Amino acid sequence: METTAAIPDPGEAAASLDAIADAQTAVRDRPWPIWLYVINALLLGGVAIAGLVDSSTIGALVVGALAVALVALNYWAGRRMGAPFAVPTSRGFLLLVAVASVFVLGSLLARLADFDWGIIACAVGATSCYSIGAVLHFRSTRR
């Protein structure tokens, strides 16, 4: 495809790129509704504690249903905010979400090893880490 626009000078190009970066940051730093933090924490904890279900088939269905609900809810809330796939810029939030994910995976491994106390500890850890990350994200977006 051919362009007929004039070639911008380096200053204009740099200003345009800076404007794009500022717009991306503004979208990524949009505040989330408070209810979304709470529901995300509860759903993550639910996925982690679902290993306590005695039947592995029912447990897998519970994990799948909660995971689908988590993704669908976040997509729906993101669409309402105008940015369904935007990842926040708060490094503390992202780090704690990653740690919460490790706790969820740990709870699934604890289920395989049949450590009920490990499942409970991982569920508490996942919910706590996400909740602390939610506070960090909330504070960083409401300056």
Secondary structure, 3 states (H helix, E strand, C coil): CCCCCCCCCHHHHHHHHHHHHHHHHHHHCCCCCHHHHHHHHHHHHHHHHHHHCCCHHHHHHHHHHHHHHHHHHHHHHHHHHCCCCCCCCCHHHHHHHHHHHHHHHHHHHHHHHCCHHHHHHHHHHHHHHHHHHHHHHHHHHCC
